[in-house]
Amino acid sequence: MTYLIIAVLCSVAVSVLLKVLRQNNIDIRQTIVAGYPVAFLLTWLLLKPDLSATADLGSSWTIILLLGILLPLVFVILGRAIESVGMIASDAAQRLSLIIPIAAAFLLFDEVLTLQRTWGIFIGFMALIALLYRKPDAIVAGRFVKTPTHLNENSGSKKVAPWFWLLGVWLGYGVIDILFKQVAKQGAAFPLTIFIAFGIAGLLLFLYLLVNKTQWQSKALASGLLLGALNMGNIYAYIKAHQLLSDSPSMVFTGMNVGVIAVATVVGVFVFKEKLNKINMLGVGLAIVCVLVLFL
């Protein structure tokens, strides 16, 4: 259980860090790119990927390249979502992304759809709709928002509705989960997959910032060291929890998802004074119910 608790805390800490960076007008793209070398090194030290298996990846390379693009992109989207709707709704949407690979399992990969999973997917969609709901005039993430299509002046995304970022988090993490599952089915070892994907992600994002002549911020780059450590800490602890509790995978999965939603809610309300309307709070509750229905 210790590793499961560590995984939950690291996951929430990532959201906390992104929120603090946004509040201080720090370019999180730079933080993300600085975090990948750390995650890359820690993957090498902790997970010990077998580089000799690289030649056997075959068709998995397409999926790995997609991961290399999506991993940094979804981090940026998560940062935008946390800025616009707060970490409670953003973390709940991230955890609700589990219904995408479950739905894909029977729509694309011919798995049997049970009544329990049907209810779970239905509740999940209801939770997502409730989380996406915004009043025309609402206090979101601790500040007043006049309309749902206007954000903080310093956000760089004033014309994008808050629900767009939340939906992006849900779709992004859901697609990444499907990609990881497909790599595993093709026989590629998880440590090697994530090792290469981290390397590609960091390189592509660095080249993107370089081409756009980014003005580098020392605080952003220094924060990347912490982000990389937290990201890898989350992954490593989650893997260890599954290894130590191999007889209870559902408990690990449920504990991770429900734990993140619960801790993020506590931190968001009591630390950042985030305010959600009643429908949003219903969405958080439905998100927890969705996880329980799908995996217990």
C-alpha positions in Angstrom: 0.0 0.0 0.0 3.0 2.3 0.6 3.8 2.4 -3.2 0.2 3.0 -4.0 0.1 6.0 -1.7 3.3 7.3 -3.2 1.9 7.0 -6.7 -1.3 8.9 -5.7 0.7 11.7 -4.0 3.1 12.0 -7.0 0.3 12.2 -9.4 -1.5 15.0 -7.5 1.8 16.8 -6.9 2.3 17.1 -10.7 -1.1 18.9 -10.9 -0.1 21.1 -7.9 3.2 22.0 -9.6 1.5 22.8 -12.9 -1.0 25.0 -11.1 1.6 26.9 -9.2 3.7 27.4 -12.4 0.6 28.8 -14.2 -0.1 31.2 -11.3 3.4 32.5 -11.6 3.3 33.0 -15.4 6.0 30.4 -15.9 6.1 28.7 -19.3 5.2 25.1 -18.5 6.4 23.9 -22.0 9.9 24.7 -20.8 9.3 22.9 -17.5 8.0 19.8 -19.4 11.0 19.7 -21.8 13.4 20.0 -18.8 11.6 17.2 -17.0 12.1 14.6 -19.7 15.9 14.2 -19.3 15.2 13.5 -15.6 12.5 11.0 -16.3 14.7 9.5 -19.1 17.6 9.0 -16.6 15.4 7.7 -13.8 13.7 5.2 -16.2 17.2 3.9 -17.1 18.2 3.6 -13.4 15.0 2.3 -11.9 13.3 0.2 -14.7 16.5 -1.0 -16.5 15.1 -1.2 -20.0 16.6 -3.9 -22.2 18.1 -1.9 -25.2 18.9 -5.2 -27.0 15.2 -5.6 -27.6 15.0 -2.4 -29.7 15.4 -4.3 -32.9 12.3 -6.4 -32.1 9.9 -3.5 -31.7 8.8 -3.7 -35.3 5.4 -2.1 -35.9 5.4 -0.8 -32.3 7.5 2.1 -33.5 4.5 3.8 -34.9 2.8 3.7 -31.6 5.9 4.8 -29.7 6.3 7.8 -32.0 2.7 8.7 -31.3 3.4 8.5 -27.6 6.4 10.7 -28.1 4.1 13.4 -29.6 1.1 12.9 -27.2 3.0 12.7 -23.9 4.2 16.3 -23.9 1.1 17.6 -25.7 -1.2 16.2 -23.0 0.9 17.7 -20.3 0.5 21.2 -21.9 -3.3 20.6 -22.2 -3.4 19.4 -18.5 -1.7 22.7 -17.5 -4.3 24.7 -19.4 -7.2 22.7 -17.9 -5.8 23.2 -14.4 -5.5 26.9 -15.0 -9.0 27.3 -16.5 -11.2 24.9 -14.4 -8.9 23.9 -11.5 -7.1 20.7 -10.5 -10.2 19.0 -9.0 -12.1 18.8 -12.3 -8.9 18.3 -14.3 -7.7 15.3 -12.3 -11.2 13.8 -12.3 -11.3 14.1 -16.1 -7.9 12.5 -16.3 -9.1 9.5 -14.2 -12.3 9.3 -16.2 -10.2 8.7 -19.3 -10.2 5.0 -18.3 -13.6 4.6 -20.0 -12.0 5.3 -23.4 -9.7 2.1 -23.5 -12.6 0.1 -22.0 -15.0 1.3 -24.7 -12.3 0.7 -27.4 -11.8 -2.9 -26.1 -15.2 -3.9 -27.3 -15.7 -1.5 -30.2 -12.3 -2.1 -31.8 -10.8 -5.3 -30.2 -13.9 -7.6 -30.0 -14.0 -7.9 -26.2 -17.3 -8.8 -24.5 -19.2 -5.9 -23.1 -20.8 -6.9 -19.7 -23.7 -5.2 -18.0 -21.5 -3.9 -15.2 -19.1 -2.2 -17.7 -22.0 -0.8 -19.6 -23.2 0.9 -16.4 -19.7 2.0 -15.6 -19.2 3.7 -19.0 -22.7 5.3 -18.8 -21.9 6.7 -15.3 -18.5 7.9 -16.6 -20.0 9.9 -19.4 -22.5 11.4 -16.9 -19.6 12.4 -14.7 -17.8 14.0 -17.6 -20.8 16.0 -18.7 -21.2 17.2 -15.1 -17.5 18.2 -14.8 -17.7 20.0 -18.2 -20.8 22.1 -17.0 -20.0 25.8 -16.5 -22.4 28.5 -15.4 -22.3 31.7 -17.5 -20.9 33.6 -14.5 -19.0 31.3 -12.2 -16.1 31.3 -9.8 -13.6 28.8 -11.2 -10.3 27.8 -9.9 -10.4 30.5 -7.2 -11.2 33.5 -9.5 -14.1 35.1 -11.2 -14.8 34.2 -14.9 -17.3 36.4 -16.7 -18.0 33.9 -19.5 -17.0 30.3 -20.1 -15.0 31.4 -23.2 -12.7 33.8 -21.5 -9.8 32.9 -19.3 -7.1 34.7 -17.4 -5.5 37.5 -19.5 -2.1 35.9 -19.1 -3.2 32.4 -20.1 -2.5 32.8 -23.8 -5.8 31.0 -24.5 -8.4 33.7 -23.9 -10.6 32.6 -26.8 -10.8 28.9 -25.9 -13.6 27.7 -23.7 -12.6 26.0 -20.4 -14.4 22.8 -21.3 -12.2 22.4 -24.4 -9.1 21.8 -22.2 -11.0 19.5 -19.9 -12.2 17.4 -22.8 -8.6 17.4 -24.2 -7.3 15.9 -20.9 -9.9 13.2 -21.1 -9.3 12.3 -24.7 -5.5 12.7 -24.5 -5.0 10.4 -21.6 -7.5 7.9 -22.9 -5.7 7.6 -26.3 -2.3 7.3 -24.5 -3.7 4.4 -22.4 -4.9 2.6 -25.6 -1.4 3.1 -27.2 0.4 1.7 -24.1 -2.0 -1.3 -24.1 -1.3 -2.0 -27.8 2.4 -1.9 -27.3 2.2 -4.4 -24.5 0.1 -6.7 -26.7 2.8 -6.6 -29.4 5.3 -7.9 -26.9 7.4 -4.7 -26.4 8.6 -4.4 -22.8 7.0 -1.5 -20.9 10.4 -0.1 -19.6 11.9 0.0 -23.1 8.7 1.6 -24.5 8.5 4.4 -22.0 12.3 4.9 -22.2 12.2 5.5 -25.9 8.9 7.5 -25.7 10.4 9.8 -23.1 13.5 10.4 -25.3 11.4 11.2 -28.4 9.0 13.4 -26.4 11.8 15.5 -24.9 13.6 15.9 -28.2 10.5 16.9 -30.2 9.4 19.4 -27.6 12.9 20.9 -27.4 13.1 21.3 -31.2 9.7 22.9 -31.2 10.7 25.5 -28.6 14.0 26.0 -30.4 12.3 26.7 -33.8 9.9 29.1 -32.1 12.9 31.0 -30.6 11.7 30.6 -27.0 13.0 33.0 -24.4 14.3 30.5 -21.8 13.3 30.9 -18.2 15.6 29.6 -15.5 12.7 29.0 -13.1 10.9 27.0 -15.7 13.9 24.8 -16.4 14.6 24.3 -12.7 11.0 23.3 -12.1 11.4 20.7 -14.8 13.8 18.7 -12.5 11.0 18.4 -10.0 8.4 17.6 -12.6 10.5 14.8 -14.1 11.1 13.3 -10.7 7.4 13.4 -9.8 6.3 12.0 -13.1 8.7 9.1 -12.9 8.0 8.6 -9.2 4.3 8.2 -10.1 5.0 5.6 -12.8 7.6 3.6 -10.8 5.5 3.5 -7.6 2.4 2.4 -9.6 4.4 -0.4 -11.3 5.7 -1.5 -7.9 2.2 -1.5 -6.4 1.0 -3.8 -9.2 4.0 -6.1 -8.7 3.5 -6.3 -4.9 -0.3 -6.6 -5.1 -0.3 -8.8 -8.2 -3.2 -10.8 -6.8 -5.4 -7.7 -6.5 -4.9 -5.6 -9.7 -8.4 -4.2 -9.4 -7.6 -2.9 -6.0 -4.5 -1.1 -7.2 -6.3 0.4 -10.2 -9.3 1.5 -8.1 -7.1 2.8 -5.3 -5.0 4.9 -7.7 -7.9 6.5 -9.5 -10.2 7.1 -6.5 -7.2 8.2 -4.5 -6.2 10.8 -7.0 -9.7 12.2 -7.3 -10.1 12.3 -3.5 -6.7 13.9 -2.7 -7.0 16.4 -5.6 -10.4 17.5 -4.3 -9.1 18.0 -0.8 -6.0 20.0 -2.0 -8.0 22.0 -4.5 -10.7 23.0 -1.9 -8.5 23.6 1.1 -5.2 24.8 -0.4 -6.2 26.6 -3.6 -9.7 27.5 -2.5 -11.2 26.2 -5.8 -14.9 26.5 -6.1 -17.0 24.1 -8.1 -20.8 24.4 -8.6 -23.1 21.7 -7.4 -23.2 19.9 -10.8 -19.4 19.8 -10.9 -19.3 18.3 -7.4 -21.8 15.7 -8.6 -19.4 15.0 -11.4 -16.6 14.3 -9.0 -18.8 11.9 -7.0 -19.9 10.2 -10.2 -16.3 9.8 -11.3 -15.5 7.9 -8.1 -18.6 5.7 -8.6 -17.6 5.1 -12.2 -14.2 3.7 -11.1 -15.7 1.6 -8.4 -18.3 0.1 -10.8 -15.7 -0.7 -13.5 -13.0 -2.2 -11.3 -14.6 -3.8 -8.2 
